[in-house]
């Protein structure tokens, strides 16, 4: 009976989990494109490039989509079973809620393990390729798009304006081409008509102009009054423009971003953390040495002030102030040297402090990324401990009520996670405390909900609160 019960709960869970996972992943992808849509428009991107980017983006969003999918699917599964009174029948047969949750608990552990392996081995590669491809897309210039009555200035050194394009987009009217060769020379080409076409390899834009004039100015930067103005009429004139700088043409090598902490596995992160810790200790030791080397008296013992042969004071008399050892003629030079030395020490110390702070920030980012791979994998288990008992308490199936509760608890998880990460980056919290904040917040909630679900709590039953309010109102009325 127990084996059939295990199959029942697993089959009831798998369907909603797969559906909610892909829906969540689609929503997260759409959210990304909503933010970056302006960087993808008019870049001449092919379908293959967009699909490749979506593939890499989907892989990077899997660790965020999995916890939400498990939370929502566990809520729907136990809510459906509670709404159809199957949970009541199971409990009446003497089977506890924990025993009923056990198969899904092991399934969630398996999903968490897969999520960890995926985050440690696949996501660094996907992050590397996605970031490189995104930077190429963002910094690519818009593809060639010549509109009527508007100067097109995306081709370096040129501005092109056409009055009218025929329906086939090849014949153009009233063409103006402005060319700037250098700061003291401007050239214009004006033509009544022409034929425009792009070469087969999309590399060149060719104009075959007719009935026009070419205005050319020749000038020299250091010669006054020596400019020449030339006007040439033509019946036919050919002009070619290089379009290789437009659109998405060249791709950056992946090795450019390979040293970023998001592109490393846990083993590589641990190695980088050890190297950064050694470098930080070396910088701090160097800071101490550089500071002490500028103070010549640091190597002399304190008993120097008590030596009568040097301070010219009677034996046993203590010199209370250093300036008593100086003659009046040397006091001004000593003060000036001290000020110069203090300024030099301050500048060198500030430089070393900035270097040390940069190293500390880099070290914190690596530690944060190391903890992230574990935290996001374990979040699947934590959110299951929240969703399963919560679904058995609310006893509502479908996508309505479970979705509301799933959004609420996922927002708690997401905001506590991002807040902890922010505090960890600012060195307010340690990387461990900041990255594990969401787990520390939601684990007690999951334990509390499991405790309430095992005792058939009426925590979310509005009839219970209505009776309690009526009872309290009766006490006050008496």
URSULFEN-V528024 format. One record per residue. N is the residue number from 1. RES is the residue in one small letter. OMEGA is omega in degrees with one decimal (999 if undefined). BURIAL is 1 if it has 9 or more other C-alpha atoms within 8 Angstrom, else 0. Layout:
n:N res:RES omega:OMEGA burial:BURIAL
n:N res:RES omega:OMEGA burial:BURIAL
This chain:
n:1 res:x omega:-178.4 burial:0
n:2 res:x omega:179.8 burial:0
n:3 res:x omega:177.1 burial:0
n:4 res:x omega:178.2 burial:0
n:5 res:x omega:177.3 burial:1
n:6 res:x omega:178.3 burial:1
n:7 res:x omega:179.7 burial:0
n:8 res:x omega:-175.9 burial:0
n:9 res:x omega:179.8 burial:1
n:10 res:x omega:177.9 burial:1
n:11 res:x omega:178.5 burial:0
n:12 res:x omega:-176.8 burial:1
n:13 res:x omega:-171.1 burial:1
n:14 res:x omega:-177.9 burial:0
n:15 res:x omega:177.1 burial:0
n:16 res:x omega:-179.2 burial:1
n:17 res:x omega:-179.5 burial:1
n:18 res:x omega:-178.8 burial:1
n:19 res:x omega:-178.4 burial:0
n:20 res:x omega:178.8 burial:1
n:21 res:x omega:-178.7 burial:1
n:22 res:x omega:175.8 burial:0
n:23 res:x omega:178.6 burial:0
n:24 res:x omega:179.2 burial:1
n:25 res:x omega:178.6 burial:1
n:26 res:x omega:179.2 burial:0
n:27 res:x omega:-180.0 burial:0
n:28 res:x omega:177.3 burial:1
n:29 res:x omega:178.6 burial:1
n:30 res:x omega:177.0 burial:0
n:31 res:x omega:178.1 burial:0
n:32 res:x omega:-178.1 burial:0
n:33 res:x omega:175.3 burial:0
n:34 res:x omega:-179.6 burial:0
n:35 res:x omega:-172.7 burial:0
n:36 res:x omega:-175.9 burial:0
n:37 res:x omega:-178.5 burial:0
n:38 res:x omega:-179.0 burial:0
n:39 res:x omega:-179.2 burial:0
n:40 res:x omega:-175.3 burial:1
n:41 res:x omega:173.5 burial:0
n:42 res:x omega:176.5 burial:0
n:43 res:x omega:-179.6 burial:1
n:44 res:x omega:-177.8 burial:1
n:45 res:x omega:176.6 burial:1
n:46 res:x omega:179.2 burial:0
n:47 res:x omega:-179.9 burial:0
n:48 res:x omega:179.4 burial:0
n:49 res:x omega:-178.9 burial:0
n:50 res:x omega:178.6 burial:1
n:51 res:x omega:177.4 burial:0
n:52 res:x omega:179.0 burial:0
n:53 res:x omega:178.6 burial:1
n:54 res:x omega:178.0 burial:1
n:55 res:x omega:178.8 burial:0
n:56 res:x omega:179.6 burial:1
n:57 res:x omega:179.2 burial:1
n:58 res:x omega:179.3 burial:1
n:59 res:x omega:-179.7 burial:1
n:60 res:x omega:-178.4 burial:1
n:61 res:x omega:-179.4 burial:1
n:62 res:x omega:-179.5 burial:1
n:63 res:x omega:177.9 burial:1
n:64 res:x omega:-178.4 burial:0
n:65 res:x omega:-176.8 burial:1
n:66 res:x omega:179.7 burial:1
n:67 res:x omega:179.2 burial:1
n:68 res:x omega:179.2 burial:1
n:69 res:x omega:179.0 burial:1
n:70 res:x omega:178.7 burial:1
n:71 res:x omega:-176.7 burial:1
n:72 res:x omega:-178.5 burial:1
n:73 res:x omega:176.8 burial:1
n:74 res:x omega:175.2 burial:1
n:75 res:x omega:-179.2 burial:1
n:76 res:x omega:-177.1 burial:1
n:77 res:x omega:-178.1 burial:1
n:78 res:x omega:175.0 burial:1
n:79 res:x omega:177.5 burial:1
n:80 res:x omega:179.6 burial:1
n:81 res:x omega:177.8 burial:1
n:82 res:x omega:-179.0 burial:1
n:83 res:x omega:178.8 burial:1
n:84 res:x omega:176.9 burial:0
n:85 res:x omega:175.6 burial:0
n:86 res:x omega:176.2 burial:1
n:87 res:x omega:179.0 burial:1
n:88 res:x omega:179.5 burial:0
n:89 res:x omega:-179.7 burial:0
n:90 res:x omega:179.1 burial:1
n:91 res:x omega:178.3 burial:1
n:92 res:x omega:176.7 burial:0
n:93 res:x omega:177.9 burial:0
n:94 res:x omega:179.6 burial:0
n:95 res:x omega:-177.5 burial:1
n:96 res:x omega:179.1 burial:1
n:97 res:x omega:179.3 burial:1
n:98 res:x omega:177.8 burial:0
n:99 res:x omega:179.4 burial:0
n:100 res:x omega:179.5 burial:1
n:101 res:x omega:-171.1 burial:1
n:102 res:x omega:179.8 burial:0
n:103 res:x omega:177.5 burial:1
n:104 res:x omega:176.5 burial:1
n:105 res:x omega:178.2 burial:1
n:106 res:x omega:176.3 burial:0
n:107 res:x omega:179.2 burial:0
n:108 res:x omega:175.6 burial:1
n:109 res:x omega:177.2 burial:1
n:110 res:x omega:178.4 burial:0
n:111 res:x omega:177.8 burial:1
n:112 res:x omega:177.3 burial:1
n:113 res:x omega:177.0 burial:1
n:114 res:x omega:179.1 burial:0
n:115 res:x omega:178.5 burial:1
n:116 res:x omega:178.3 burial:1
n:117 res:x omega:179.0 burial:1
n:118 res:x omega:-178.9 burial:1
n:119 res:x omega:-175.8 burial:1
n:120 res:x omega:-173.0 burial:1
n:121 res:x omega:-174.6 burial:1
n:122 res:x omega:-173.9 burial:1
n:123 res:x omega:176.2 burial:1
n:124 res:x omega:178.5 burial:1
n:125 res:x omega:179.1 burial:1
n:126 res:x omega:176.5 burial:1
n:127 res:x omega:-179.9 burial:1
n:128 res:x omega:-177.0 burial:1
n:129 res:x omega:-179.7 burial:1
n:130 res:x omega:-179.3 burial:1
n:131 res:x omega:179.0 burial:1
n:132 res:x omega:-179.4 burial:1
n:133 res:x omega:178.9 burial:1
n:134 res:x omega:178.8 burial:1
n:135 res:x omega:177.1 burial:0
n:136 res:x omega:-179.7 burial:1
n:137 res:x omega:-177.3 burial:1
n:138 res:x omega:-175.5 burial:0
n:139 res:x omega:175.8 burial:0
n:140 res:x omega:178.1 burial:1
n:141 res:x omega:178.9 burial:1
n:142 res:x omega:176.7 burial:1
n:143 res:x omega:-175.8 burial:1
n:144 res:x omega:180.0 burial:0
n:145 res:x omega:-176.6 burial:0
n:146 res:x omega:-178.0 burial:0
n:147 res:x omega:-177.8 burial:0
n:148 res:x omega:173.3 burial:1
n:149 res:x omega:-178.3 burial:0
n:150 res:x omega:176.4 burial:0
n:151 res:x omega:176.2 burial:0
n:152 res:x omega:-173.2 burial:1
n:153 res:x omega:-178.9 burial:1
n:154 res:x omega:175.3 burial:1
n:155 res:x omega:-175.0 burial:1
n:156 res:x omega:175.7 burial:0
n:157 res:x omega:-176.5 burial:0
n:158 res:x omega:170.3 burial:1
n:159 res:x omega:-173.1 burial:1
n:160 res:x omega:176.8 burial:1
n:161 res:x omega:176.4 burial:1
n:162 res:x omega:-178.6 burial:1
n:163 res:x omega:-175.2 burial:1
n:164 res:x omega:174.3 burial:1
n:165 res:x omega:176.2 burial:1
n:166 res:x omega:-174.8 burial:0
n:167 res:x omega:-179.3 burial:0
n:168 res:x omega:178.8 burial:0
n:169 res:x omega:178.6 burial:0
n:170 res:x omega:-179.7 burial:1
n:171 res:x omega:-178.5 burial:1
n:172 res:x omega:-178.1 burial:1
n:173 res:x omega:174.6 burial:1
n:174 res:x omega:-175.8 burial:1
n:175 res:x omega:174.1 burial:1
n:176 res:x omega:178.3 burial:1
n:177 res:x omega:178.3 burial:1
n:178 res:x omega:-178.9 burial:1
n:179 res:x omega:177.0 burial:1
n:180 res:x omega:-179.3 burial:1
n:181 res:x omega:177.5 burial:0
n:182 res:x omega:-174.7 burial:0
n:183 res:x omega:-177.2 burial:0
n:184 res:x omega:-177.2 burial:0
n:185 res:x omega:177.0 burial:1
n:186 res:x omega:179.2 burial:1
n:187 res:x omega:177.3 burial:1
n:188 res:x omega:169.9 burial:1
n:189 res:x omega:179.4 burial:1
n:190 res:x omega:-178.7 burial:1
n:191 res:x omega:-179.7 burial:1
n:192 res:x omega:-178.2 burial:1
n:193 res:x omega:178.9 burial:1
n:194 res:x omega:177.9 burial:1
n:195 res:x omega:-178.2 burial:1
n:196 res:x omega:175.6 burial:1
n:197 res:x omega:177.0 burial:0
n:198 res:x omega:-178.5 burial:1
n:199 res:x omega:-175.6 burial:1
n:200 res:x omega:-179.8 burial:0
n:201 res:x omega:178.9 burial:0
n:202 res:x omega:-175.1 burial:0
n:203 res:x omega:-173.7 burial:1
n:204 res:x omega:171.1 burial:1
n:205 res:x omega:-174.6 burial:1
n:206 res:x omega:175.0 burial:1
n:207 res:x omega:171.2 burial:1
n:208 res:x omega:-171.6 burial:1
n:209 res:x omega:-178.8 burial:1
n:210 res:x omega:174.4 burial:1
n:211 res:x omega:-179.2 burial:1
n:212 res:x omega:-178.1 burial:1
n:213 res:x omega:173.9 burial:1
n:214 res:x omega:178.5 burial:1
n:215 res:x omega:-175.9 burial:1
n:216 res:x omega:178.3 burial:1
n:217 res:x omega:177.2 burial:1
n:218 res:x omega:-179.4 burial:1
n:219 res:x omega:-179.4 burial:1
n:220 res:x omega:-172.2 burial:1
n:221 res:x omega:-172.7 burial:0
n:222 res:x omega:179.6 burial:0
n:223 res:x omega:-178.3 burial:0
n:224 res:x omega:175.6 burial:0
n:225 res:x omega:-177.2 burial:0
n:226 res:x omega:-179.2 burial:0
n:227 res:x omega:178.1 burial:1
n:228 res:x omega:179.0 burial:0
n:229 res:x omega:-174.9 burial:0
n:230 res:x omega:175.4 burial:0
n:231 res:x omega:-177.0 burial:0
n:232 res:x omega:174.8 burial:0
n:233 res:x omega:-179.3 burial:0
n:234 res:x omega:171.4 burial:1
n:235 res:x omega:178.7 burial:0
n:236 res:x omega:-176.3 burial:1
n:237 res:x omega:-179.4 burial:0
n:238 res:x omega:179.4 burial:0
n:239 res:x omega:-176.7 burial:0
n:240 res:x omega:-179.6 burial:0
n:241 res:x omega:179.4 burial:0
n:242 res:x omega:-179.5 burial:1
n:243 res:x omega:-175.8 burial:1
n:244 res:x omega:-179.7 burial:0
n:245 res:x omega:-176.9 burial:0
n:246 res:x omega:175.9 burial:1
n:247 res:x omega:-177.3 burial:1
n:248 res:x omega:-174.9 burial:1
n:249 res:x omega:-175.4 burial:0
n:250 res:x omega:180.0 burial:0
n:251 res:x omega:-179.5 burial:0
n:252 res:x omega:177.8 burial:0
n:253 res:x omega:-179.5 burial:0
n:254 res:x omega:-176.5 burial:1
n:255 res:x omega:-179.0 burial:0
n:256 res:x omega:-175.8 burial:0
n:257 res:x omega:-171.6 burial:1
n:258 res:x omega:-178.1 burial:1
n:259 res:x omega:177.1 burial:0
n:260 res:x omega:-175.0 burial:0
n:261 res:x omega:179.3 burial:1
n:262 res:x omega:-178.0 burial:0
n:263 res:x omega:-173.8 burial:1
n:264 res:x omega:173.0 burial:1
n:265 res:x omega:-178.0 burial:1
n:266 res:x omega:178.4 burial:1
n:267 res:x omega:178.3 burial:0
n:268 res:x omega:177.3 burial:0
n:269 res:x omega:179.4 burial:1
n:270 res:x omega:177.4 burial:1
n:271 res:x omega:178.3 burial:0
n:272 res:x omega:178.9 burial:1
n:273 res:x omega:178.1 burial:1
n:274 res:x omega:179.5 burial:0
n:275 res:x omega:179.9 burial:0
n:276 res:x omega:177.8 burial:1
n:277 res:x omega:176.6 burial:1
n:278 res:x omega:179.4 burial:0
n:279 res:x omega:178.1 burial:1
n:280 res:x omega:177.8 burial:1
n:281 res:x omega:179.0 burial:0
n:282 res:x omega:-179.6 burial:0
n:283 res:x omega:-179.8 burial:1
n:284 res:x omega:175.4 burial:1
n:285 res:x omega:178.7 burial:0
n:286 res:x omega:177.7 burial:0
n:287 res:x omega:179.3 burial:1
n:288 res:x omega:-179.0 burial:0
n:289 res:x omega:-178.9 burial:0
n:290 res:x omega:-179.8 burial:0
n:291 res:x omega:-177.2 burial:1
n:292 res:x omega:-178.8 burial:1
n:293 res:x omega:-178.1 burial:0
n:294 res:x omega:177.4 burial:0
n:295 res:x omega:-174.5 burial:0
n:296 res:x omega:-177.3 burial:0
n:297 res:x omega:-176.2 burial:0
n:298 res:x omega:-179.5 burial:0
n:299 res:x omega:-177.8 burial:0
n:300 res:x omega:-178.8 burial:0
n:301 res:x omega:179.6 burial:0
n:302 res:x omega:-178.7 burial:0
n:303 res:x omega:177.6 burial:0
n:304 res:x omega:-175.0 burial:0
n:305 res:x omega:-178.0 burial:0
n:306 res:x omega:-178.0 burial:1
n:307 res:x omega:-176.3 burial:1
n:308 res:x omega:-178.9 burial:1
n:309 res:x omega:-176.7 burial:0
n:310 res:x omega:-176.2 burial:0
n:311 res:x omega:174.7 burial:1
n:312 res:x omega:176.6 burial:0
n:313 res:x omega:178.2 burial:0
n:314 res:x omega:-177.5 burial:0
n:315 res:x omega:178.0 burial:0
n:316 res:x omega:179.3 burial:0
n:317 res:x omega:-176.0 burial:0
n:318 res:x omega:174.8 burial:0
n:319 res:x omega:-174.2 burial:1
n:320 res:x omega:-179.8 burial:0
n:321 res:x omega:-177.2 burial:0
n:322 res:x omega:-176.1 burial:0
n:323 res:x omega:176.1 burial:0
n:324 res:x omega:179.0 burial:0
n:325 res:x omega:-174.3 burial:0
n:326 res:x omega:170.4 burial:0
n:327 res:x omega:-177.7 burial:0
n:328 res:x omega:-177.1 burial:0
n:329 res:x omega:-178.0 burial:0
n:330 res:x omega:-173.6 burial:0
n:331 res:x omega:-179.5 burial:1
n:332 res:x omega:178.7 burial:0
n:333 res:x omega:179.8 burial:0
n:334 res:x omega:178.8 burial:0
n:335 res:x omega:179.1 burial:0
n:336 res:x omega:179.0 burial:0
n:337 res:x omega:178.8 burial:0
n:338 res:x omega:179.0 burial:0
n:339 res:x omega:178.3 burial:0
n:340 res:x omega:179.9 burial:0
n:341 res:x omega:179.6 burial:1
n:342 res:x omega:178.1 burial:0
n:343 res:x omega:179.2 burial:0
n:344 res:x omega:178.7 burial:0
n:345 res:x omega:-179.2 burial:1
n:346 res:x omega:-179.4 burial:0
n:347 res:x omega:-179.4 burial:0
n:348 res:x omega:179.8 burial:0
n:349 res:x omega:178.1 burial:1
n:350 res:x omega:178.5 burial:0
n:351 res:x omega:179.0 burial:0
n:352 res:x omega:178.4 burial:1
n:353 res:x omega:177.7 burial:0
n:354 res:x omega:177.9 burial:0
n:355 res:x omega:179.4 burial:0
n:356 res:x omega:178.6 burial:1
n:357 res:x omega:176.9 burial:0
n:358 res:x omega:178.3 burial:0
n:359 res:x omega:178.3 burial:1
n:360 res:x omega:178.5 burial:1
n:361 res:x omega:178.0 burial:1
n:362 res:x omega:178.2 burial:1
n:363 res:x omega:179.1 burial:1
n:364 res:x omega:179.4 burial:1
n:365 res:x omega:178.2 burial:1
n:366 res:x omega:178.4 burial:1
n:367 res:x omega:178.2 burial:1
n:368 res:x omega:-179.9 burial:1
n:369 res:x omega:177.7 burial:1
n:370 res:x omega:179.3 burial:1
n:371 res:x omega:-177.0 burial:1
n:372 res:x omega:-177.3 burial:1
n:373 res:x omega:178.7 burial:1
n:374 res:x omega:-173.7 burial:1
n:375 res:x omega:-177.8 burial:1
n:376 res:x omega:176.0 burial:1
n:377 res:x omega:179.6 burial:1
n:378 res:x omega:179.2 burial:1
n:379 res:x omega:176.5 burial:1
n:380 res:x omega:-179.7 burial:1
n:381 res:x omega:-178.9 burial:1
n:382 res:x omega:-178.6 burial:1
n:383 res:x omega:172.4 burial:1
n:384 res:x omega:177.8 burial:1
n:385 res:x omega:174.8 burial:1
n:386 res:x omega:-172.2 burial:1
n:387 res:x omega:-175.3 burial:1
n:388 res:x omega:178.6 burial:1
n:389 res:x omega:178.9 burial:1
n:390 res:x omega:177.4 burial:1
n:391 res:x omega:178.4 burial:1
n:392 res:x omega:178.1 burial:1
n:393 res:x omega:-176.0 burial:1
n:394 res:x omega:176.2 burial:1
n:395 res:x omega:176.8 burial:1
n:396 res:x omega:179.3 burial:1
n:397 res:x omega:179.7 burial:1
n:398 res:x omega:-175.8 burial:1
n:399 res:x omega:-174.2 burial:0
n:400 res:x omega:-177.8 burial:0
n:401 res:x omega:177.3 burial:1
n:402 res:x omega:-179.8 burial:1
n:403 res:x omega:179.8 burial:1
n:404 res:x omega:179.6 burial:0
n:405 res:x omega:179.3 burial:0
n:406 res:x omega:179.0 burial:1
n:407 res:x omega:-178.9 burial:0
n:408 res:x omega:-177.0 burial:0
n:409 res:x omega:176.9 burial:0
n:410 res:x omega:175.2 burial:1
n:411 res:x omega:175.6 burial:0
n:412 res:x omega:178.6 burial:1
n:413 res:x omega:-175.0 burial:1
n:414 res:x omega:-177.2 burial:1
n:415 res:x omega:176.3 burial:0
n:416 res:x omega:178.4 burial:1
n:417 res:x omega:-179.6 burial:1
n:418 res:x omega:177.7 burial:0
n:419 res:x omega:177.8 burial:1
n:420 res:x omega:178.1 burial:1
n:421 res:x omega:178.7 burial:1
n:422 res:x omega:179.0 burial:1
n:423 res:x omega:178.2 burial:1
n:424 res:x omega:178.1 burial:1
n:425 res:x omega:179.3 burial:1
n:426 res:x omega:179.1 burial:0
n:427 res:x omega:172.1 burial:0
n:428 res:x omega:172.7 burial:0
n:429 res:x omega:169.6 burial:1
n:430 res:x omega:177.7 burial:0
n:431 res:x omega:178.7 burial:1
n:432 res:x omega:-178.3 burial:1
n:433 res:x omega:-177.4 burial:1
n:434 res:x omega:-175.9 burial:1
n:435 res:x omega:-179.1 burial:1
n:436 res:x omega:-178.0 burial:1
n:437 res:x omega:-179.0 burial:1
n:438 res:x omega:178.1 burial:1
n:439 res:x omega:179.0 burial:1
n:440 res:x omega:-178.8 burial:0
n:441 res:x omega:-171.0 burial:1
n:442 res:x omega:179.4 burial:1
n:443 res:x omega:175.0 burial:1
n:444 res:x omega:177.7 burial:0
n:445 res:x omega:178.3 burial:1
n:446 res:x omega:177.7 burial:1
n:447 res:x omega:179.0 burial:1
n:448 res:x omega:-179.9 burial:0
n:449 res:x omega:177.0 burial:1
n:450 res:x omega:177.8 burial:1
n:451 res:x omega:-179.7 burial:0
n:452 res:x omega:-178.8 burial:1
n:453 res:x omega:179.2 burial:1
n:454 res:x omega:-178.6 burial:1
n:455 res:x omega:177.2 burial:0
n:456 res:x omega:-177.5 burial:0
n:457 res:x omega:174.6 burial:0
n:458 res:x omega:-174.0 burial:0
n:459 res:x omega:-177.7 burial:0
n:460 res:x omega:177.8 burial:0
n:461 res:x omega:-175.8 burial:0
n:462 res:x omega:178.1 burial:0
n:463 res:x omega:178.2 burial:0
n:464 res:x omega:179.6 burial:0
n:465 res:x omega:178.0 burial:0
n:466 res:x omega:178.1 burial:0
n:467 res:x omega:178.7 burial:0
n:468 res:x omega:179.2 burial:0
n:469 res:x omega:178.8 burial:0
n:470 res:x omega:178.9 burial:0
n:471 res:x omega:179.5 burial:0
n:472 res:x omega:178.7 burial:0
n:473 res:x omega:177.5 burial:0
n:474 res:x omega:177.5 burial:0
n:475 res:x omega:-178.3 burial:0
n:476 res:x omega:-179.6 burial:0
n:477 res:x omega:177.1 burial:0
n:478 res:x omega:999 burial:0
